[in-house]
Amino acid sequence: MHQTAADGTGRWTPYFVSSDPLETSEIVGQSIISHSLAHNSRQKRPATVRFRTASLDTLTFHEMAYSMFGKGEARINVPNMANIYLCEINLEGQMAVGQMRADRSFRPGEIYMINANGPHTKIWQTDGRQMMIKIHQTDMEAALARLIGMPVRDPLVFDQAPCPLSGSAATLGRMIDLLTQDLEQEGSFFDGPGSGDAKQMLLDMMLNALPHNYTHLLSDTSPTLRPRHVRYAAAYIHSHSREVVGLDDMVQASGVSRRSLHEGFRKYYGVTPMVYLRNVRLDNARLMLKQKGVGDVLVTDVALDCGFNHLSKFARAYKERFGELPSETLRNA
């Protein structure tokens, strides 16, 4: 049984309210992505969901709340986040999230980006409420390409550990709160002619505040556009970082001399091309280790998969860059 709450406010739809898992899965799936939903509770009264949606250009905001009426849980399984990123903020309640298994705690006051083109699992463990922002993969990658000044060759993958709303993530959270409140108004400022600018600003904030495998490219705050040969060489490195790559390969990809390539990388990235390659490999390794857990993968396998042939050199470079050994990252994942 479901009911539709009173008329929506501003750009928000009316609340959809239901205690039927199949109906809820269908309605929410139409707005976000196809998934399965199961309610498990010893109470005679099943869990009840409240859900509404608002749009900002091609972004959509989704507010969802669960009422368990005692002990229980709601399990959500998405086989494939096909071409969709989903940014979530836990406003209330205890949840667990993950890919194949919901093995990471997602607490109130934390933010989490679900990656595109992979599975996702969530368990609501108590009454709770969250805000979600649905982003199309093409929009996210276009924003990233604009920020880094080169094409996005490898998939953009966000860190799968929920992070607290502090520092730049706190600013992102306040921006999301401002946008959702503004969309409550009949005369929404951000849903006017400037909606595209608001969308671009929000995506830029997400890419800068939430860690991912391109984060190291955003650390250069120089307003100068990187020359074509620097961008081409960097794009080549990202596309071939798991392979055997030498300086001659980068020179060929860039179309300039070794000297010009060295000067370009030192000016725009602050490191040599080979150090840049090593940093890309280290960042990829850290991302893999944080997404796995002890028993799921070996540090040696990760090192080899990311292009490192000497484990001792890998461990030393990893600790120098991140302040901890690869085994520590794996243990804390």
C-alpha positions in Angstrom: 0.0 0.0 0.0 1.3 3.4 -0.8 0.2 7.0 -0.6 1.3 10.2 -2.2 1.9 13.0 0.3 0.7 16.5 -0.2 1.8 18.5 -3.3 5.6 19.0 -3.6 7.2 22.2 -2.8 9.2 24.2 -5.4 11.0 21.9 -7.8 10.5 18.8 -5.5 8.0 16.1 -6.3 5.4 15.1 -3.7 6.6 12.4 -1.3 6.1 8.9 -2.4 5.3 6.8 0.7 5.0 3.0 0.7 5.6 -0.1 2.8 5.6 -2.4 -0.3 9.2 -3.3 -1.2 8.3 -4.2 -4.8 6.5 -1.0 -5.4 9.2 1.1 -3.7 11.9 -0.7 -5.8 10.0 0.1 -9.0 9.4 3.8 -8.2 12.9 4.5 -6.9 14.4 2.5 -9.8 12.6 4.7 -12.3 14.2 7.8 -10.7 17.7 6.4 -10.0 18.6 2.9 -11.2 17.1 -0.6 -11.3 17.7 -2.5 -8.1 16.2 -5.1 -5.8 14.9 -4.3 -2.3 14.1 -6.5 0.6 12.7 -5.6 4.0 13.5 -7.9 7.0 11.7 -7.2 10.2 10.2 -9.2 13.1 7.5 -6.5 13.4 4.1 -7.1 11.9 4.3 -3.7 10.3 6.9 -3.6 7.5 9.4 -0.8 7.0 8.1 2.3 5.4 9.9 4.5 2.9 9.4 8.2 2.0 11.0 9.3 -1.2 11.0 12.5 -3.4 13.0 13.9 -6.3 14.1 17.3 -7.6 16.1 18.2 -10.8 18.9 20.7 -11.5 19.8 20.7 -15.2 20.8 17.0 -15.8 21.5 16.3 -12.1 18.8 14.8 -9.9 18.5 15.1 -6.1 16.7 12.3 -4.2 15.7 12.4 -0.5 14.9 9.0 1.1 13.9 8.1 4.6 13.2 4.6 6.1 11.1 3.9 9.2 11.8 0.4 10.6 9.3 0.5 13.5 11.7 -1.4 15.7 14.5 -3.8 14.8 14.9 -4.6 11.2 16.8 -3.9 8.0 16.4 -3.0 4.4 18.7 -4.5 1.8 19.4 -2.8 -1.5 21.3 -4.5 -4.3 22.2 -2.9 -7.6 23.7 -5.4 -10.1 25.3 -2.6 -12.2 25.5 1.2 -11.7 25.4 1.5 -15.5 26.8 4.9 -16.5 25.7 6.5 -13.2 27.6 8.0 -10.3 25.6 8.4 -7.1 26.7 10.8 -4.3 25.2 10.0 -1.0 25.1 11.8 2.3 23.9 10.0 5.5 21.7 12.5 7.3 20.4 10.1 10.0 20.7 6.4 11.0 23.2 3.6 10.6 23.9 2.0 7.2 26.5 -0.3 5.7 27.6 0.0 2.0 29.9 -1.8 -0.4 30.2 -3.3 -3.8 29.4 -7.1 -3.7 29.1 -7.0 0.1 27.9 -4.1 2.4 31.1 -4.3 4.5 31.8 -0.6 5.2 30.0 1.4 7.9 28.2 4.5 6.6 27.5 6.9 9.5 25.5 10.1 9.9 27.6 13.1 8.8 29.5 11.1 6.2 29.5 11.3 2.4 30.1 8.5 -0.1 30.4 8.3 -3.9 29.1 5.1 -5.6 31.1 4.5 -8.8 29.7 4.0 -12.2 29.5 0.6 -14.0 29.9 -1.7 -11.0 27.7 -3.4 -8.4 26.5 -1.7 -5.2 25.0 -3.0 -2.0 23.5 -1.1 0.9 21.9 -2.2 4.2 19.8 0.2 6.2 20.2 -1.0 9.8 18.0 1.6 11.6 15.5 4.3 10.9 17.4 6.7 8.7 17.4 9.5 6.1 19.8 10.3 3.3 20.3 12.7 0.4 21.5 11.3 -3.0 22.6 13.1 -6.1 22.5 11.2 -9.4 25.2 12.2 -11.9 25.5 10.8 -15.4 29.0 9.4 -16.3 29.3 11.7 -19.3 28.7 14.8 -17.1 31.2 13.7 -14.5 33.9 12.8 -17.0 33.4 16.1 -18.9 33.9 18.0 -15.7 37.0 16.0 -14.9 38.5 16.6 -18.4 37.9 20.3 -18.1 39.6 20.4 -14.6 42.7 18.3 -15.6 43.0 19.8 -19.1 43.2 16.5 -20.9 40.9 13.6 -22.0 39.8 11.1 -19.4 41.3 7.8 -20.7 40.9 5.5 -17.7 37.6 5.1 -15.8 37.1 7.7 -13.0 37.0 5.7 -9.7 36.3 7.3 -6.4 37.6 6.0 -3.1 35.0 3.6 -1.7 35.4 4.4 1.9 32.8 6.9 3.2 34.5 10.1 4.5 33.4 12.6 7.1 31.9 15.9 6.1 35.0 17.9 7.1 37.4 20.2 5.3 36.5 20.6 1.6 33.9 17.8 2.0 32.1 20.0 4.6 31.9 22.8 2.0 30.5 20.4 -0.5 27.9 19.3 2.0 26.9 22.9 2.7 26.6 23.5 -1.0 24.3 20.5 -1.5 22.2 21.6 1.5 21.9 25.1 -0.1 20.8 23.7 -3.4 18.3 21.4 -2.0 16.8 24.2 0.1 16.7 26.5 -2.9 14.9 23.9 -4.9 12.1 24.0 -2.3 11.3 27.6 -3.4 8.8 28.3 -6.2 11.2 31.0 -7.5 14.3 28.8 -7.3 17.4 30.8 -8.0 19.6 27.9 -9.1 16.9 26.3 -11.3 16.8 29.3 -13.5 19.0 30.3 -16.4 22.1 29.6 -14.3 21.3 25.9 -13.5 24.1 24.8 -15.8 26.6 26.9 -13.8 25.3 25.5 -10.5 25.7 22.0 -11.9 29.2 22.6 -13.0 30.2 24.2 -9.7 28.8 21.2 -7.8 30.6 18.6 -10.0 33.9 20.6 -9.6 33.4 20.5 -5.8 32.8 16.8 -5.8 35.9 16.1 -7.9 38.0 18.3 -5.6 36.6 17.2 -2.2 36.2 13.4 -2.7 39.4 11.3 -3.4 39.7 9.4 -6.6 42.3 8.0 -9.0 42.8 11.4 -10.7 43.1 13.5 -7.5 46.8 13.9 -8.0 46.2 15.8 -11.2 44.0 18.4 -9.4 46.8 19.4 -7.0 48.3 21.7 -9.6 46.3 25.0 -9.0 48.1 26.8 -11.8 45.6 28.7 -14.0 47.8 28.2 -17.0 46.5 25.6 -19.5 49.0 22.8 -19.9 50.5 22.6 -23.4 49.4 19.9 -25.8 52.5 17.8 -25.6 52.3 17.7 -21.8 48.6 16.7 -21.9 49.3 14.0 -24.5 52.1 12.5 -22.5 50.1 12.5 -19.3 47.2 10.9 -21.1 49.5 8.2 -22.4 50.8 7.5 -18.9 47.3 7.1 -17.5 46.3 4.7 -20.3 49.5 2.6 -20.1 50.5 2.8 -16.5 50.1 -0.9 -15.9 52.4 -1.7 -18.9 56.2 -1.4 -19.3 56.6 2.3 -20.1 59.8 4.1 -20.8 60.7 7.7 -21.4 61.0 7.1 -25.1 57.4 5.9 -25.2 56.3 9.2 -23.5 58.4 11.3 -25.9 56.8 9.5 -28.9 53.3 10.2 -27.5 54.1 13.8 -26.8 55.7 14.6 -30.2 58.5 16.7 -28.7 62.1 16.1 -27.6 63.1 14.6 -24.2 64.3 18.0 -23.0 61.0 19.7 -23.9 59.0 16.9 -22.2 61.1 17.1 -19.0 60.8 20.9 -18.9 57.0 20.7 -19.5 56.4 18.2 -16.7 58.6 20.0 -14.2 56.8 23.3 -15.0 53.3 22.0 -14.9 53.4 19.0 -12.6 56.6 19.7 -10.5 58.1 16.3 -11.3 59.8 14.5 -14.1 57.8 12.3 -16.5 59.1 9.1 -14.8 58.2 10.3 -11.3 54.7 11.3 -12.6 54.4 7.7 -13.9 55.4 6.3 -10.6 52.9 8.5 -8.8 50.1 7.4 -11.1 51.0 3.8 -10.4 51.1 4.4 -6.6 47.7 6.1 -6.6 46.2 3.2 -8.5 47.7 0.7 -6.1 46.4 2.7 -3.1 42.9 2.7 -4.6 43.0 -1.0 -5.2 44.2 -1.7 -1.7 41.5 0.4 -0.1 38.8 -1.3 -2.1 39.9 -4.7 -1.0 40.5 -6.3 2.4 42.9 -8.7 4.1 42.4 -12.1 2.5 40.9 -10.7 -0.7 44.2 -9.7 -2.3 48.0 -9.8 -1.8 50.1 -6.6 -1.8 52.5 -8.3 -4.2 49.6 -8.9 -6.7 48.5 -5.3 -6.5 52.1 -4.1 -7.0 52.6 -6.2 -10.1 49.2 -5.3 -11.5 50.0 -1.6 -11.2 53.3 -1.9 -13.0 55.8 -2.4 -10.1 58.3 -5.2 -10.5 60.3 -4.7 -7.3 58.2 -5.1 -4.1 60.8 -3.5 -1.8 61.0 -0.4 -4.0 57.2 -0.3 -4.3 56.8 -0.4 -0.5 59.4 2.3 0.1 57.9 4.6 -2.5 54.4 3.9 -1.2 55.3 4.9 2.3 57.1 8.0 1.1 54.0 9.1 -0.7 51.2 8.1 1.7 52.9 7.8 5.1 52.1 4.2 5.6 53.1 0.8 4.2 50.8 -0.9 1.6 50.1 -3.7 4.1 48.8 -1.1 6.6 46.4 0.4 4.0 45.2 -3.2 3.2 44.7 -4.0 6.9 42.7 -0.8 7.5 40.5 -1.1 4.4 
